[in-house]
């Protein structure tokens, strides 16, 4: 079993559209949406939920009025000003650090674990999908990403799948770190802009730190061919394989409006042929091949 995680240095580069299209080209695979803060792979794969589970994240303090002596110790200790002068905890301001709980002399503060979201195992037209939804303004997204990936691995083992195709979160923060650790390879989707190159360099540093091989795909490369050339040069300097250049094409947007991937929406377009070539290059890349990943592409009628 191998896992390909598709990431980017910023949101909006087209990684989810590519993930959905790769899903249509992959055989014996399951799909994982690890972008739990802003999940949207379900918009293109239209999953039917088979199993629904609560995600229990951090705890929030709650002062028991009948036991509180209003000594003021918690007011002095709280660095987030989450406790009012009437000794009521503001659930929005509370960071769940637990200092007030541990140091309350009367033990008058409860610290219950909160439901922060849900995670799902669903059926799609291409296979099983594991995904999640984090609650509004909730934290612990990194923990939820790890949980989703663990469940995807368990489902893949149970179903005898060879590949986990993961739509990762953007950036370089905690959710990204949780999404890439232990992956077989990363596909970094980058746009040909100055900020795109900068964001790509940060993701490349992160991949190097966690010793995960990186592949590069330039999306909308023809909008700035000069910058695309600089991205290719950077990829060579960092020993990352360039697996493709995808032109700007409004068909991607039209496909999303119809809740389809570009392969379904425009199966015979030149852009679709290019994306298919990118997928084949990913499967034959050094990063994937050296670990024995067999060809899992299939013809789409």
GUROFI-628638 format. One line per 2 residues: number of its first residue (from 1); their letters; for each residue x, y, z of N, C-alpha, C. Coordinates in steps of 0.02 Angstrom, whole numbers, plus 32768, in hexadecimal, padded with zeros to 4 digits. Example, Ala and Ser with C-alpha at 12.3 -4.5 7.8 and 13.67 -1.06 7.14 Angstrom:
REM residues 2
1) as) 8294,7EE4,8186,8267,7F1F,8186,8294,7F5B,8186  8282,7F90,8162,82AC,7FCB,8165,8285,8002,818A
***
This chain:
REM residues 301
1) xx) 802A,7FC4,8000,8000,8000,8000,802C,803E,8000  801B,806D,7FD6,8041,80AC,7FD2,8011,80E7,7FD7
3) xx) 802D,8121,7FEA,8003,815D,7FF1,8024,8197,7FCC  7FFD,81B4,7F9F,8012,81F1,7F7C,7FEA,822A,7F99
5) xx) 800D,825C,7FB6,7FEC,8296,7FD3,7FF6,82D2,7FA4  7FBF,82F0,7F91,7FC0,8329,7F63,7FB9,8369,7F8D
7) xx) 7FED,8393,7F8B,7FED,83CF,7FB5,8001,840C,7F8B  7FFF,8446,7FAB,8013,8484,7F8B,8028,84B5,7FC2
9) xx) 804E,84E7,7FAF,8063,8518,7FE0,802D,8549,7FF3  7FF7,854C,7FCC,7FBF,8578,7FD9,7F80,8559,7FBE
11) xx) 7F46,8573,7FD3,7F08,855A,7FB9,7EFA,8574,7F73  7ECF,8552,7F4E,7EB9,8569,7F0C,7EE6,8558,7ED2
13) xx) 7F16,852C,7EDC,7F43,851A,7EA5,7F26,84E5,7E77  7EF0,84C5,7E8C,7ED0,8492,7E62,7EDE,844B,7E7A
15) xx) 7EF9,8442,7EB6,7F0A,83FF,7ECC,7ECD,83D2,7ED5  7E95,83EE,7EEC,7E59,83C4,7EF5,7E3C,83AF,7EB2
17) xx) 7E3C,83DC,7E81,7E25,83CA,7E3E,7E50,8393,7E21  7E91,8397,7E2B,7EBE,8363,7E12,7EB3,8321,7E38
19) xx) 7EAA,8326,7E7A,7E9E,82E9,7EA1,7E60,82C4,7E89  7E2A,82EA,7E7C,7DED,82CB,7E64,7DF6,82AB,7E20
21) xx) 7E1E,82CB,7DF5,7E2B,82B0,7DB3,7E57,8271,7DB8  7E89,8273,7DE3,7EB3,8238,7DEE,7E89,81FE,7E09
23) xx) 7E57,820E,7E33,7E2C,81DA,7E4E,7E08,81B4,7E17  7DF7,81D8,7DE2,7DD5,81B8,7DA9,7E05,818D,7D81
25) xx) 7E46,8198,7D89,7E78,8173,7D63,7E99,813B,7D8C  7E8D,813B,7DCD,7EAF,810B,7DF9,7E87,80CB,7E00
27) xx) 7EAB,8095,7E06,7E8C,8054,7E0F,7EA1,8037,7E52  7E72,8016,7E73,7E7F,7FF5,7EB3,7E99,8027,7EE7
29) xx) 7E79,8061,7EEA,7E8E,8096,7F17,7E53,80AC,7F42  7E64,80CB,7F7C,7E32,80EE,7FA3,7E49,8137,7FA8
31) xx) 7E1C,8162,7FBE,7E28,81A9,7FBC,7E20,81C7,8001  7E4A,81F8,800F,7E4C,8217,8051,7E4F,8263,8049
33) xx) 7E21,8285,806A,7E23,82CE,806A,7E3F,82E5,80AD  7E7F,82F8,80AD,7EA1,830C,80EA,7EA0,8358,80F4
35) xx) 7E7D,837C,80C9,7E77,83C4,80D1,7E39,83D1,80FC  7E3D,83C1,813C,7E02,83C1,8167,7DE9,8407,8178
37) xx) 7E14,8439,8174,7DFF,847D,8184,7DD1,8499,814D  7DDC,8483,8110,7DB3,849C,80D7,7DAC,8464,80A4
39) xx) 7D8E,842C,80BA,7D88,83F2,808E,7D58,8401,8054  7D6C,83EC,8018,7D41,83F7,7FDE,7D45,83BF,7FAA
41) xx) 7D6C,838A,7FB9,7D6E,8353,7F8A,7D2A,8332,7F82  7D01,8335,7FB7,7CBE,8317,7FB4,7C92,833A,7F80
43) xx) 7CA2,8379,7F70,7C79,839D,7F3E,7C81,837E,7EF9  7CBA,835E,7EEC,7CC6,8341,7EAA,7CBB,82F5,7EA9
45) xx) 7CC2,82D4,7EE3,7CB8,828B,7EE5,7C73,8277,7EFD  7C4D,82A7,7F19,7C08,829C,7F2D,7C00,825C,7F56
47) xx) 7C20,8257,7F90,7C1E,8219,7FB7,7BDB,820D,7FD9  7BCA,81CE,7FE0,7B90,81B9,8009,7BAC,819D,804A
49) xx) 7B9B,81BE,8081,7BB8,81AC,80C1,7BA1,8166,80D7  7BD2,813B,80E4,7BC5,80F7,80FC,7BCB,80F3,8148
51) xx) 7BFA,811A,8162,7C08,8117,81AA,7C19,815D,81C2  7BF9,8172,81F9,7C02,81B5,8215,7C1D,81AF,825D
53) xx) 7C52,81D5,826D,7C70,81D0,82AF,7C80,8216,82CA  7C7A,821E,830C,7C8A,825D,832C,7CD6,8263,8334
55) xx) 7CEF,82A0,832D,7D35,82AF,833B,7D38,82D7,837B  7D56,82BA,83AD,7D5D,82DA,83EE,7DA2,82FA,83F3
57) xx) 7DA2,833C,83F9,7DE2,835F,83F9,7DF5,8379,843D  7E05,83B9,8442,7E1D,83D6,8481,7DE5,83E0,84B3
59) xx) 7DF9,83F1,84F0,7DC9,83FD,8526,7DC1,8448,8533  7D89,845A,8552,7D7C,849F,8566,7D6C,84A1,85B1
61) xx) 7D84,84D5,85D1,7D78,84DC,8619,7D30,84F1,8627  7D15,84D8,865F,7CD1,84EB,8674,7CD2,84F0,86C0
63) xx) 7CC5,852C,86DB,7CC6,8538,8723,7C84,8523,8742  7C88,84FA,8776,7C4C,84E3,879A,7C39,8518,87CE
65) xx) 7C03,853C,87C3,7BF2,8575,87EF,7BE5,8560,8837  7BCC,8524,8843,7BBD,8510,8888,7BFB,84FF,88AF
67) xx) 7C32,84F2,888D,7C70,84DF,88AF,7CA4,8516,88AD  7C9B,8546,8882,7CCC,857C,887B,7CC6,85AD,88B5
69) xx) 7CFF,85BE,88D3,7D01,85EF,890A,7D13,8634,88F3  7D1C,863C,88B1,7D2E,867C,8893,7D6E,8699,88B1
71) xx) 7D9F,866D,88B9,7DDF,8683,88D6,7E07,86AF,88A6  7DF9,86AA,8865,7E1B,86D3,8834,7E5B,86B5,8818
73) xx) 7E6C,867A,882E,7EA9,865A,8817,7EA7,864E,87CB  7E6F,8636,87B2,7E69,8628,876A,7E6D,8667,8741
75) xx) 7E53,869F,875C,7E56,86DF,8738,7E9E,86F5,872D  7EC7,86EA,8760,7F0E,86FD,875B,7F35,86CE,872D
77) xx) 7F22,868F,872D,7F47,865D,8706,7F38,865F,86BC  7EFA,866F,86AA,7EE5,866B,8664,7F06,86A2,863A
79) xx) 7F2D,868D,8609,7F50,86BC,85DE,7F27,86D0,85A1  7EEC,86B3,859B,7EC2,86C1,8561,7E84,86EA,8573
81) xx) 7E81,8700,85B3,7E49,8729,85CB,7E06,8708,85BA  7E04,86C7,85C4,7DC8,86A1,85B3,7D97,869C,85ED
83) xx) 7DAA,86B4,8628,7D7F,86AE,8663,7D68,86F4,8678  7D27,86FB,867D,7D0B,873D,868D,7D0F,874A,86D8
85) xx) 7D01,8788,86EC,7D02,8799,8733,7CCB,8776,875A  7C9C,875A,8736,7C67,8733,8756,7C78,86E8,8756
87) xx) 7CB6,86D8,8743,7CCF,8693,8743,7CA7,8665,8715  7C9F,867F,86D8,7C80,8658,86A2,7CB3,8655,8669
89) xx) 7CBD,8618,864F,7CEF,860E,861A,7CD0,861D,85D6  7CF2,8647,85AF,7CDE,8654,856A,7CF8,861B,853E
91) xx) 7CCC,85F2,8521,7CE3,85B8,84FA,7D09,85CA,84BB  7CFE,8607,84A2,7D23,861D,8466,7D6A,8632,8478
93) xx) 7D72,8655,84B0,7DB4,866C,84C4,7DDE,8636,84E4  7DBE,8604,8502,7DE3,85CE,8524,7E0B,85A5,84F2
95) xx) 7E4C,859E,84FE,7E79,8577,84D3,7E81,852F,84E9  7E61,851D,8521,7E65,84D8,8537,7EA9,84C3,8552
97) xx) 7ECF,84F3,856E,7F12,84E3,8587,7F0F,84BA,85C8  7EDA,84C3,85EF,7ED1,849C,862C,7EF5,84B6,8669
99) xx) 7F16,84F1,8666,7F3A,850B,869F,7F0A,851A,86D9  7ED2,8538,86CA,7EA2,8549,86FE,7E87,850A,8720
101) xx) 7E80,84D5,86F9,7E66,8495,8713,7E99,8477,8744  7ED8,8476,872F,7F0B,8455,8758,7F1A,847C,8798
103) xx) 7F12,84BE,8797,7F28,84E6,87D0,7EEE,8503,87F8  7EB1,84ED,87EB,7E77,8505,8812,7E7A,84E5,8858
105) xx) 7E80,850B,888E,7E86,84EE,88D1,7E48,84C8,88E7  7E0E,84D9,88CB,7DD0,84B8,88DE,7DBC,8480,88AE
107) xx) 7DE4,8477,8879,7DD3,8445,8845,7D8C,8450,882C  7D7D,848F,881F,7D39,84A3,880C,7D31,84AF,87C1
109) xx) 7D61,8497,879A,7D5E,84A2,8752,7D5F,845F,872E  7D2C,8452,8707,7D2A,8415,86DD,7D4F,8423,869C
111) xx) 7D63,83EC,867A,7D8A,83F3,863D,7D73,83BE,860A  7D33,83C1,85F6,7D19,838C,85CA,7D34,8390,8582
113) xx) 7D40,8355,8565,7D55,8351,851F,7D1A,8366,84F3  7D29,838C,84BE,7CF6,83A7,8492,7CF3,8382,8450
115) xx) 7CB8,8380,8433,7CB1,8368,83EE,7CC5,83A1,83C0  7CF9,8394,8397,7D13,83C9,836B,7CFF,83C0,8322
117) xx) 7CE3,8386,8312,7CD1,837A,82CC,7CBB,8332,82C2  7CBA,831D,8284,7CA8,82D8,8273,7CD6,82BE,823C
119) xx) 7CDE,827C,823A,7D02,825E,8202,7CD8,8225,81E6  7CE3,8218,81A5,7CB5,81EC,8181,7CDC,81B8,8157
121) xx) 7CBB,8180,814D,7CD0,8150,811A,7C96,814E,80E8  7CA4,815C,80A9,7C6F,8164,8078,7C7E,813D,8039
123) xx) 7C4A,8134,8011,7C51,8114,7FCF,7C4C,8149,7F99  7C79,8146,7F68,7C76,8172,7F2F,7C72,8147,7EF0
125) xx) 7C69,8166,7EB7,7C64,8141,7E78,7CA7,8122,7E64  7CDE,8136,7E88,7D1F,811B,7E78,7D3A,80ED,7EAF
127) xx) 7D1A,80EB,7EE8,7D32,80C2,7F1E,7D25,80E3,7F62  7D42,80C6,7F95,7D38,80DE,7FD9,7D5E,811F,7FE6
129) xx) 7D3F,814A,800D,7D5D,818B,801E,7D58,8195,8069  7D8F,81AB,8088,7D90,81BE,80CF,7D99,8209,80D3
131) xx) 7D6D,822A,80F6,7D70,8274,80F9,7D53,828C,813B  7D55,82CD,8146,7D41,82E8,8187,7D27,832F,817F
133) xx) 7D08,8346,81B4,7CF2,838B,81B8,7D02,83A6,81FD  7D2C,83D8,81FF,7D3E,83F8,823F,7D0A,842D,824F
135) xx) 7CF7,8432,828E,7CC5,8463,82A3,7CDC,84AA,8299  7CAD,84D9,8297,7CBD,851F,828E,7CE7,8539,82C8
137) xx) 7D1F,8559,82B7,7D4E,8576,82E8,7D6D,8542,8316  7D6A,8503,8304,7D89,84CF,832D,7DD2,84C6,831B
139) xx) 7DF8,84AA,834B,7E3F,849F,8340,7E4C,8454,833A  7E8B,8441,8345,7EA0,83FB,8341,7E99,83DF,82FA
141) xx) 7EA1,8409,82C7,7E9B,83F0,8283,7ED2,83BE,8273  7F0E,83C8,8290,7F44,8398,8284,7F33,8353,829F
143) xx) 7F14,8352,82DA,7EFF,8312,82F8,7ECB,82F0,82CC  7E9D,8317,82B0,7E69,82FB,8285,7E87,82E2,8244
145) xx) 7EB8,8305,8228,7EDA,82EE,81EC,7EFA,82AA,81F8  7F1D,82A3,8231,7F3D,8263,8242,7F09,822C,8248
147) xx) 7ED1,823C,8267,7E9C,820A,826F,7E81,81F4,822C  7E74,8224,81FF,7E59,8213,81BD,7E89,81E7,8196
149) xx) 7ECA,81F7,8199,7EFB,81CF,8176,7F01,8189,8193  7EFD,8184,81D5,7EFF,8142,81F5,7EC4,8117,81E0
151) xx) 7E89,8136,81DE,7E4D,8111,81CA,7E50,80FE,8180  7E6D,8129,8157,7E75,8119,8110,7EA3,80DD,8107
153) xx) 7ED8,80DA,812E,7F06,80A1,812C,7EE2,8061,8141  7EBA,8066,8177,7E96,802B,818F,7E64,8012,815C
155) xx) 7E41,8040,813C,7E10,802D,8109,7E34,800E,80CD  7E6C,802C,80B9,7E92,8011,8080,7EAA,7FCB,808E
157) xx) 7EC1,7FBD,80CB,7ED6,7F7A,80DC,7E9C,7F4A,80DC  7E64,7F60,80F6,7E28,7F35,80F9,7E0E,7F24,80B3
159) xx) 7E10,7F55,8086,7DF6,7F4B,8043,7E2A,7F32,8011  7E68,7F2C,8028,7E9D,7F13,7FFC,7EB0,7F45,7FC6
161) xx) 7EB1,7F85,7FD7,7EC3,7FB8,7FA6,7F0E,7FC3,7FA4  7F27,7FD8,7F6A,7F6E,7FE2,7F61,7F84,802A,7F68
163) xx) 7F55,8058,7F64,7F67,809F,7F63,7F36,80C8,7F8B  7F51,80F7,7FB2,7F29,812A,7FD2,7F39,816C,7FB0
165) xx) 7F06,818B,7F95,7F0E,81CB,7F72,7EF3,8201,7FA1  7F1F,822B,7FBB,7F0D,825B,7FEF,7F10,82A3,7FD6
167) xx) 7ED8,82C6,7FDE,7ED5,830E,7FD0,7EEB,8332,8010  7F28,834D,8010,7F43,836B,804C,7F31,83B4,8054
169) xx) 7F3E,83CF,8090,7F30,8416,809D,7F67,8442,807F  7F58,8482,8075,7F8B,84B1,805C,7FB7,84CB,8094
171) xx) 7FEF,84E9,8081,801A,850A,80B1,8050,84DB,80CC  806A,84ED,8108,809F,84C5,8127,8091,84BA,8171
173) xx) 8055,84C8,8188,8045,84C5,81CF,8038,847F,81E9  801D,847C,8225,8011,843C,8247,7FE9,840A,821E
175) xx) 7FB2,841F,81FC,7F8D,83EE,81D4,7FB6,83D0,819C  7FE3,83F9,817E,800D,83DF,8147,8040,83AD,8163
177) xx) 805D,83BE,819C,808D,8390,81BB,806B,834D,81CA  802D,8351,81E3,8008,8313,81F3,7FF6,82ED,81B4
179) xx) 7FF1,8310,817B,7FDC,82F0,813C,8014,82CE,8117  8052,82E3,8121,8088,82CA,80F6,80B5,8296,8118
181) xx) 80B5,8294,815A,80E2,8265,817C,80D3,821D,816A  8106,81F9,8152,80FD,81B3,8141,80DF,81A7,80FC
183) xx) 80D3,81DC,80D5,80B7,81D3,8092,80EC,81B6,8063  80D5,8195,802F,8104,817B,7FFD,8124,81B3,7FD5
185) xx) 80FA,81E2,7FBF,8113,821B,7F97,80E1,8254,7F9C  80FA,8290,7F8C,80CF,82CB,7F8A,80CD,82E6,7F43
187) xx) 8093,82FB,7F2F,808D,8321,7EF0,807F,8369,7F03  80AF,8395,7EF4,80A8,83DC,7F04,808C,83FF,7EC7
189) xx) 804F,841A,7ECD,802F,843F,7E97,803F,8489,7EA0  805B,84A8,7E6D,8072,84ED,7E74,805B,8516,7E38
191) xx) 804A,8555,7E44,8039,8584,7E0F,8076,85AF,7DFD  807B,85C5,7DBF,80B7,85EB,7DA9,80B4,8634,7DBD
193) xx) 80BC,8641,7DFD,80BF,8685,7E17,80F9,868A,7E48  810C,86C6,7E59,8142,86D0,7E89,8130,86B1,7ECD
195) xx) 80F3,86BE,7EE3,80DC,86A1,7F23,80D6,8655,7F1E  80C3,863C,7EE2,80BE,85F5,7ED8,8101,85D2,7EE1
197) xx) 8136,85F0,7EC5,8179,85D5,7ECC,818F,85D8,7F15  8181,860F,7F36,8193,8616,7F7D,8171,85E1,7FA7
199) xx) 812F,85D8,7F9D,810A,85A7,7FC3,8122,8560,7FB4  8133,8554,7F76,814D,8512,7F63,818E,8503,7F86
201) xx) 81B9,8536,7F8D,81FA,852C,7FAE,81F0,8519,7FF7  81BE,8536,8017,81B1,8525,805D,8197,84DD,8063
203) xx) 816B,84C9,8036,8152,8484,8037,818B,8453,8029  81B7,8466,7FFA,81F0,843A,7FEA,821D,8431,8027
205) xx) 8228,8466,804E,8250,8462,808B,822E,8432,80BD  81EC,8437,80C2,81C7,840C,80EF,81CD,83C3,80DA
207) xx) 81C7,83B6,8099,81CD,8372,807F,8212,8356,808D  8245,8380,8084,828A,836A,8091,8293,8359,80DA
209) xx) 8277,8382,8106,827E,8376,814E,8261,8333,8162  8227,8322,8145,8207,82E3,8156,821B,82A9,8127
211) xx) 824C,82B7,80FC,8268,8285,80D0,8233,8262,80A5  8206,828A,8089,81D3,8270,805C,81E3,828A,8015
213) xx) 81EB,825F,7FE4,81FB,8275,7FA0,81C5,82A3,7F84  81DA,82D7,7F61,81AB,8307,7F45,81AB,8307,7EF9
215) xx) 816F,830A,7EDD,8165,8312,7E95,8145,8357,7E8A  814F,8373,7E4F,8136,83B6,7E41,810A,83B6,7E03
217) xx) 80D1,83D8,7E08,80A5,83E3,7DCF,8094,842D,7DCC  80A1,844C,7D92,8092,8493,7D89,804D,8499,7D6A
219) xx) 801F,84B7,7D8E,7FDC,84C1,7D74,7FD6,8507,7D57  7FB2,850E,7D1F,7FAA,854E,7CFC,7FEE,856A,7CE7
221) xx) 8019,853D,7CD1,805E,8550,7CC3,8063,8585,7C8D  8034,8587,7C5E,8039,85B5,7C26,8025,85FC,7C37
223) xx) 800F,8609,7C74,7FFF,864E,7C88,803E,8677,7C94  8076,8655,7CA2,80B5,8677,7CAD,80ED,8645,7CA0
225) xx) 80FF,863E,7C60,8130,860B,7C4D,8175,8619,7C6B  8185,8659,7C74,81C5,866A,7C92,81CB,8650,7CDA
227) xx) 8195,865B,7D01,8195,8643,7D46,8192,85F7,7D48  816E,85D9,7D17,816D,8590,7D13,81B4,8574,7D0A
229) xx) 81DC,8597,7CE2,8221,8582,7CD8,8249,8586,7D19  823D,85BA,7D42,8260,85C0,7D82,824B,8588,7DB2
231) xx) 820B,8575,7DAF,81F3,853F,7DDA,8214,84FD,7DC6  821A,84F2,7D85,823B,84B5,7D6D,8285,84B4,7D83
233) xx) 82A5,84ED,7D7F,82EB,84F1,7D94,82F2,84E3,7DDF  82C3,84FE,7E06,82C4,84F1,7E4E,82BA,84A7,7E5D
235) xx) 828B,8488,7E38,827F,8440,7E42,82BD,8417,7E33  82E2,8429,7DFF,8320,8405,7DEE,8353,840E,7E26
237) xx) 8359,844B,7E3F,838A,8458,7E74,837A,8430,7EB3  833A,8424,7EBF,8326,83FF,7EFB,831C,83B4,7EEE
239) xx) 832F,839E,7EB2,8329,8357,7E9F,82E1,833E,7EA4  82B2,8369,7E92,826C,8356,7E8F,8257,834D,7E47
241) xx) 8237,8317,7E39,8224,8306,7DF4,81E8,832F,7DDD  81EE,834F,7DA2,81B6,8373,7D84,818C,8341,7D5D
243) xx) 814E,8338,7D72,8123,8306,7D52,80F2,8324,7D1F  80F0,8366,7D1A,80C4,8382,7CE7,80B8,83CC,7CEC
245) xx) 80A0,83E7,7CB4,808B,842D,7CAF,8044,842C,7C93  8015,8447,7CB9,7FCF,8447,7CA5,7FBC,848E,7C91
247) xx) 7FA0,8498,7C56,7F8E,84DC,7C40,7F50,84F6,7C64  7F48,8536,7C63,7F0A,8554,7C7D,7ED1,853F,7C50
249) xx) 7E9A,8528,7C6E,7E61,8511,7C47,7E21,851C,7C6F  7DF3,8546,7C55,7DB3,8551,7C78,7D89,8513,7C80
251) xx) 7D9A,84DD,7C5D,7D74,849F,7C64,7D76,8485,7CAC  7DAC,8493,7CD0,7DB0,847E,7D16,7D78,849E,7D3E
253) xx) 7D6E,84DF,7D34,7D39,8502,7D59,7CF5,84EA,7D44  7CEA,84E1,7D02,7CAA,84C9,7CEB,7C9B,8483,7D07
255) xx) 7CCE,845A,7D0C,7CC5,8417,7D28,7CB1,841B,7D71  7CD1,8447,7D97,7CC1,844E,7DDE,7C7A,8464,7DE9
257) xx) 7C62,8491,7DBE,7C1D,84A8,7DC4,7BEC,846E,7DBC  7BFF,843D,7D93,7BD5,8402,7D87,7BE4,83CA,7DB8
259) xx) 7C0F,83D7,7DEA,7C23,83A5,7E1C,7C45,836A,7DFB  7C6F,8379,7DCA,7C94,8345,7DA7,7CDE,8356,7DA4
261) xx) 7D06,8324,7D96,7D4C,8333,7D88,7D53,833E,7D3D  7D8D,8358,7D28,7D95,836C,7CE2,7D94,832F,7CB4
263) xx) 7DA6,82F5,7CCD,7DA4,82B9,7CA3,7D5D,82A6,7C92  7D30,82AD,7CC2,7CE9,829F,7CB5,7CCA,82D4,7C89
265) xx) 7CDD,8313,7C95,7CBC,834A,7C73,7CD4,8352,7C2B  7D15,834A,7C21,7D31,8353,7BDE,7D64,831C,7BD1
267) xx) 7D4E,82DF,7BC7,7D7B,82A5,7BC3,7DAB,82A7,7B88  7D9B,82CC,7B53,7DC5,82CD,7B17,7DEA,830E,7B0D
269) xx) 7DEA,8339,7B3F,7E0C,837A,7B37,7E57,8371,7B3D  7E7E,839F,7B1F,7EC8,839B,7B26,7EDF,83A0,7B6E
271) xx) 7EBC,83C8,7B97,7ECF,83CE,7BDD,7EC7,838C,7C02  7E90,836A,7BF4,7E85,8328,7C13,7EBC,82F8,7C00
273) xx) 7ED1,82FA,7BC2,7F09,82CE,7BAC,7F49,82E0,7BD2  7F53,8321,7BDE,7F8E,8336,7C04,7F8C,831C,7C4B
275) xx) 7F52,8322,7C6B,7F4B,8309,7CB0,7F56,82BE,7CB3  7F3F,829A,7C81,7F4A,8252,7C7E,7F95,8243,7C7A
277) xx) 7FB9,826B,7C53,8002,8262,7C4D,8024,8270,7C90  800B,82A3,7CB4,8027,82B2,7CF5,801E,8276,7D24
279) xx) 7FE3,8259,7D23,7FD5,821E,7D4E,8004,81E5,7D3D  800E,81D8,7CFD,803A,81A2,7CE9,8082,81B0,7D00
281) xx) 8097,81EE,7CFC,80DA,8200,7D12,80E2,81F7,7D5D  80AD,8207,7D82,80AF,81FD,7DCA,80BA,81B4,7DDB
283) xx) 8095,8188,7DB9,809A,8141,7DC7,80DD,8124,7DB3  80FD,8142,7D81,813E,8128,7D6A,8178,8150,7D86
285) xx) 816B,817F,7DB3,819F,81A9,7DCF,81CE,8181,7DFC  8208,819C,7E05,823A,817C,7E30,821F,8177,7E78
287) xx) 81FF,81AC,7E90,81E6,81AD,7ED4,81B5,8174,7EE1  818A,8164,7EB1,8159,812F,7EBB,8175,80EB,7EA6
289) xx) 819C,80EB,7E71,81B4,80AB,7E54,81E5,8088,7E81  820E,80AE,7EA3,8243,808F,7ECC,8225,8069,7F07
291) xx) 81E6,8077,7F16,81C5,8053,7F4C,8197,801D,7F33  8199,8011,7EF2,8175,7FD8,7ED7,812C,7FE4,7EC9
293) xx) 8118,8022,7EBF,80D2,802F,7EAE,80C3,8018,7E68  8094,7FEB,7E61,8083,7FD3,7E1E,8055,8004,7DFB
295) xx) 8050,7FFC,7DBB,8025,8028,7D93,7FDD,801C,7DA5  7FBC,8051,7DBE,7F76,804A,7DD3,7F48,8075,7DA9
297) xx) 7F61,808C,7D6F,7F35,80B3,7D44,7F06,8085,7D1E  7ECF,80A0,7D09,7EA0,8079,7CE3,7E81,80A4,7CAD
299) xx) 7E6A,8085,7C79,7E4A,80AA,7C43,7E05,80BF,7C58  7DF3,80FC,7C49,7DB1,8117,7C58,7D89,811A,7C17
301) x) 7D56,80F4,7C14,7D2E,80F3,7BD7,7D06,8134,7BD0
***
